[in-house]
Amino acid sequence: MPVIKASEISLQMAGGVEKISSFSEDGITYFSMSQLASLLGDRLDWERAGLSIKYKSDRNELIFFIGSPFIRTNDSVANITYPAILRNGQLYLPAITFIQVFDRIRIEQISWNENDKIIRFDSEWYTINDLTFSPKANGLLIEIFVSGPTNYEIFPSDGNWINITIPGGTINQRQILSHKSSEFLLDLNAYQLDGSAQLSLRLRRQIGKIAHRFQPSPDRIQISMIDTLASIISNKEDESIGPDKLIDRIILDAGHGGSDFGAIGQKSSREKDIVLDIAKRLAKLIRKEKIFEVVLTREKDEAISLQDRTKKANDEHGDIFVSIHANASLKKIARGFQVFFLAPAKNDSARAVAQLENAPFLSETGPYNVDENDEIGYIISDMIQTEFQVESADLAAMVDKEFRRSLAETSARGIDQAGFYVLNGVFMPSILVETAFLTNREDEDLLNDKDFKQKVAESIYEGLKRFKAKYENN
């Protein structure tokens, strides 16, 4: 009989290291393609129940036949020597042969290290790995992800071009040029030169001002393109940024909503419903005692965009912003509460939570339109967030302490920091609360228990009162 040994292997990507399930059969390491596809943001679908499974990404389509070593790769057929295996509802593939096939069809260069049991994407081969665009209230943030030289030069040229030269850099041209059809660009070039690499971006909008800096964790070059059609500094004396001397207005943000269900539990519980219930319970406590005023970003099951959430918080002149969520993990044993504040993620776990919560907002692309009535540029936003980072961390610690007092039924995962989109645009101390894990059976039961949800609301409320007592008179 074949010898089968269950274990895990590592997946090393630009965002960090993840663990995925594996097992060894007669000396061949099989890994979970189901988990790999999920981490890549791709899909696996049954073609014929029990017989074949389709993998589909933006550019590629593979069909695996259970029990067969033959796979269909786009318009051809490949033999991976060892059969595809269905185990515990997941698709497993032989790493030593499939990764070679996967490497040929993906943009990234992918390798399998048998000794260390690591599937590696990109970083072993390139120092300039990817490019992203993030629209802001008054311009555009361009980020170039690197894993090598940190020196760079930026210069504009006629025709609305921005040119970035990185001495000593090696560029993943295929990955960079995959963004050529971006809605923000008229053209994009990537050059590998002797001793350096260069990116040239031709932008659709005329850009008046440029600011740039190198940011770690993950390493990236940030270029802020400021749209001068919008005034950066407000001339209205009655508008202010952040809290005044009184801490009296709380903005409660129930995560997800509408077609965005958020995390789904093993018993089909939906994050969007649970966090709205907790937000309403917390609002009821606040309104009863009248120590604070409270505003909810949503009061029913509806989809609220990132822009609308942050705009409402700022328009209502909030003093504290609390975003309420429930966590999820591929590891069903993961459980517990955690409180985050906005800052670059320091570990893979925090980065994974941020990716999970940011995912719904990544779909909010649409045409690039700048609201010319919004008079606060995103560079000022960044300065303000730095200003409130100490207060936000302090608020996170206060809420975490109340959770530890009251929520003994589950685990305490501590305080952490990460780059949450929903916190990035609010000009006040802000935290994101992960109440428990819907993907854990015990935590899911707790999140469906009205007494537990009430204790979550009460704990957040006690933390808010402690924060007010400490900061209002400073």
N, C-alpha and C positions, 0 to 999 in steps of 0.2 A: 504493500500500500504506500502511496506517496506520503512524505512527511510534510506536514503543514504547520507553520509557526507564525502566529499573529504578531504584528509590531506596528511601528510607524516609521515613515521616512520624512525628510525635510524638503520643503519647497522654498528655494531662495529666489526672491524677486526684488525689484527696486524698493518696494515698500517694507521689506523685512523678511523674516523667516516664518513660515507656517508649517504645521505638522499635518500630514494626511495619512490615512490608514493604509496599511500594507500587510502582506503576508508572504512567506517564503514557501515555495513548493518545489521539492527536489532541486534546491539550490538556485531557483529562479525567483527573483523579487517581483511580486505583483503589487501595483499601487492602485488606489481608488481614483479612477478617471472621473467618477461622479463628483468627488470633492475637488479635484483639480479644476474641472469645468466651472464649478461654483465659484472658486476663488478667482478665476479669470473673468468672471462675469458672463460666461457662456452657458449654453443649455444642452441637456441631454433629453431626447424624447424617444419613446418607443415607436418603432416603425410597425413591427408586427409583434403583437403581445407574446413575450417569452422567447422570441427568435432574434430580433435585431433591434439595435439602438442607434439613433442618429445624434451625432455631435454637430452643433451649428454655431459658428461665430460670424463676425461681420464679413469675413472673406473666405471662409472654408467650410466644407461640409464633409464629414466622415460618417460612414455607416459600418458598425461592428456587428458581427454575427456571432451570437453566443455559442461557445464550443468550437469556434473555427478560428484559425490563424489568419484568414483572409479579411482584409478591410477595404472598403471602397473609399478612395481619397479623391474628392472632387470628381474628375473624369477618368481616373485610372484605378487600378487594383494593386494593393501591396500585400506582401506576405510577411507577417511579424513572427513567424516560426512557431510561437506558442499561442494557444487559443485564448480568446476573450472569455472571461469568467464572470458569471453573475453570482454574487455572494451577499447575503443579508440585504438584498434590494439595491446593491451598488454594483457598478461595472468596474471590474479590475482588469488591468492590462500588464503585460510583461515590460518592465522598465527598460531592460537592456536592448530590446529591439524596437519597441514602439517609439521611444524618445527620438531615435534616429529619423523615423518617418515624420514625427511631429515637427522636428527641427526644419525639415525641408519645406513644410507648407506654412509655417508661422513666420511672421515678420521678425520676431526675436530669434536670436541664436540660443538654442536650448541644449543642455548637456546632462548626462547622467553619470554620477560618480558612484560606482558600485561599492567601493571601500567605505566611503562616508555616508552612503545612502542619501544622496542629495540630488534633487533635480534643480538645475540652476538656469535662471533666465538672465540674459543680457550682461550682467555686471562683469563677468569674467572676460568679456570681449570688447566692450565699449566703455568710454568714459563720458560720452554725451548720449544719453539714453532716450529721452522723450521730451515732449513739448506740450504744454497745456495753455488754454486761454480761459480767463474768468472775467466776465463783464462785471463792472462795478458801477456805483451810482454816477460817477463822474469820469469814466474812462474804462481802461482795460488793463488787467493784470496778466502779463505773460510770464510763464515759469519754464525754465529750461533745467531739466533734471540731469545731474552729473554725478559721477562717482570717481572723479580723478582730479585734474588741475582745477584750482579755484580762482586762478587769475583769468581775467577776461577784459576785452575792450569793446565798447559800444559806440557806434557813430551813425548818425542819420545821413541819408543822401537824397538827391533829387528824385521825385516820383513817389514820395511817401514811403521810402525804404528805411528799414532799421537793420543794421548789420552788426553781428556779434562775432567777434573773433576770440577763440580760446586757444592760446599757445599750448602745445603739447597734447591737445585733445584728439581723440579718435571718435568719430561720429557714427551713430547708427542711422545711416542715410535712409534705409527702408522705413524705419519707424518714424523718423522725423517727417519724411515726405508723405507719410500716410495722412498727415493733417493738412495737405495742400488744398483740399476742398473746404477748409474751414470757412464759416460764414464771416469771419473777421478779416480774411486775407484776400487780396487780389492775386498774389503769387507768393511762392516759397521756394527757396533754393538751399541746398545743403552741400557743402564742399569739403572734401578731405584733401588738405594741402600738405606739403612736406613740412613737418614740424608744427602744424596747427590745423584747426578746423574752423569753418565759418558757416554761420546761418545768416540768410538774408530774407527778411520778411517785408512784403509790400502790403501795407494796411489799407483797408477800405476807407476808414475815416481819417480826415486830416488831424494830425496830432500836434499840439502846441508845446507841451512840456513833457519831459522824460525824467524819471527818477529810477535808480537801480541800486541793487545791493545783493550780496551773497547771503543766503540763509541756510543753516544746517538742519538736520533731522527732519526730512531727508535733505541731502545737499542739493541746492538748486539756486539758479540765478533768477532773481525777480526783477522784472522790468515793468514799472508803472507808467502807463501812457495816459496822461491827463488831458481830458477833453476841455479845451478852453471855452467852448460854447456855454459851459455851465460855470457859474461863479463859485469859487472855492470857499470863500468866507462870506458868511451872511452879514448883511447890513442891518438886519432887523434887530432892534435892541431887546424885543420881548422874547427872542428865541435863545435858549441856552442849551448846552450840551451836558448831559449827565445830570446827576442829582443835585438839588439845591441843598440848603442847610437842613432841610427836613427830609426824612426818609418815610414817605407816607403813601407812595403809590407803587403797587406790585403788579407786574405783568406776568400772567401765567400762560404758558404756551403748551397746550396738549399736543404732543407730536403726532404727525401723520394725519389721516382723515380722508374721507371720500374714497376714491379709487386706490389710494395708498393705504393698505392695511397695516403696514409696519410688520413686525415679527408675528409669526403664526405659531401657536403652541401645538403640542402633540395632541391635544384635545380640541384643536381648531379655535382656541381663543385668539382674539385679534387685538394686537397692541393698541390700535387706534381707539377701540372701545374702552379698554381698561384705563388708559391714561386720561381720557376725557372724564371718566368717572372720578378719578383721583383729583383732577384739576377742579371739578365742580365741588367736591367735598372740601377742598382747601379754600376755594372762594367763599363757600358758605361759612366756614370758620372765621375768615377775615371780615366778612360783612356783619357777622354777629357781634364781634367785639368792637368793631369800628376803630381799631388802632391804625389800620391802613385802609386805603381805597384799593380796589382790585379791578383789573381789566383782563379779560381772557382773549387770546388771539382767535380762538374758535369756541363756540358754545354748543355746537351740534356737529353731526357727522358730515363734514364738508372738507373739500380739498382747499388748503390755504397755501399759496406760494410762499417761497422764502422771502421775496420782496415785500409781500403783504404783511407777513409776520413781523419783520423788522421795522417796516414803516409804521405799523400800528403802535409798536412799542415806543418808537421815538416820537411820533405825533402825540401820543398820550402823555409824554414827558414822564415816563416811568423812572423810578429810582432803583428798582431791582428787577431783573428778568430771570425767570425760572422756567426752563424747558423740561417737561416730564416725559419719560420714555420707559420702555421695558426692553431688556436686553435679549440677545440671541447668540447662540454659538453652535458650531458643528459638533462640539463636545457636549453631549447631553448631560454630563455630570456637572458642568459649569453652572454655578448658582450664586445668588447673593446680590446685594445692593452696592452701588458705587456712585460717587459724586465727582463730576468733572468741571473744570474751568477752562477758559480759552487760553491756549499757549501751544507751542509746537510739541507734538507727542514725543515722549521720552522712551517709549517702549512699543513693542509690536502689539501687545494687547490693547493699549490705548489707541494705537493707530487703527486697529481692526474695528474697534467700537466707532471711531469717527467715520471710517469708510462705510459702515453699516448705516449710520444715521444720515450721512451726507448723500447716500445713493439716490433717494427720491428727488433731491434738488438738482442732481446732475442732468435730469431729463428736462429741466426748465431752460432749454436753450432758446429756441425761437429766434426771430430777427433781433439783431443787436440794436436796441433802442435805448438811448440815454434819456432819463427824465430830467429835463432842463429846469424843473422847479425844485429839484432836490439840490440844495446849496452846500452840501457837505461832501467833499471829495473823499475818496477811499483812502488816500494817504493820511488825511486828518483822522479818519476812522481808525487807522492802524495806530496812530499816536495815542488816541483816546483809549484803545483797548490795552495798550501798554500801561497807560496811567491807571486803569482800573484792575490790572492783573493782581495786585496785592490784595485789594478789597475782595475780588472774586474768589481768590484762593482762601481768604479768611472766611467768607460766607460758606464755601464748600466744606471747610473744616467744621463749622458750626452745625450745618445740616447733617454731616456725617456723624458727628458726636450724638445728635439726637436719634438718628437711626440706630446707632449702636445700643442706646438705652432701651429702645422700644421694639426693635425688630429682631428679637432673639431667635425667631423661627427659621431664619436663613442666615447666610454668611455675610460678613463684612469684607468687601474687596478693597477698601481704602479710597483715598482721594487721588485723582490723577488729572493730567492735563492733556488736551488734544485739540486739533484744529476743526472745530464744528462750525459749519457754515451758518447755522441758525444763530450762533452767538457772535459771529464776526461783525454783524452790521448794527448791533444795538449799542448805544452809547451810555452804558451804565454797568455797574457790577452785575455779572451774569453767571449762572451755573446751569449745567445739564445733569439731571438726575436719572440714573438707570435704577428703577425700583427693584427689579428682580429679573430672572431669566425665564421667558416664556417657553424656551426649548427644554427646560428642566421640569420634570413632572411635579416634583414637590413645590417648586416655585410657581408653576402655573396654577396649582391648586390655591396657593396663597393669594395670587393676584386675582383670583375669582372669588375670594372670600371678602365680604364687605367689611369685616372687622379689621383685617389686615390693611385694606385700602384706607380705612379711616385712620389707622395708626401711621401710615405713610404720610397722609395729609397733615395730621397733627404734628408729626416730627418736623416736617418742612416748616410749618407755621412757627414752632418753637425756635427753630434756627433763624427765621426772619426776625422774630422779636429780639433775639439776642444780638443780631447784627444791628438793629435799630438802636438798641440801648448803648452799644459800644461806639457807633459812628455818628449818631445824630448830633451829639454835643461837642464833637471834636473840632 
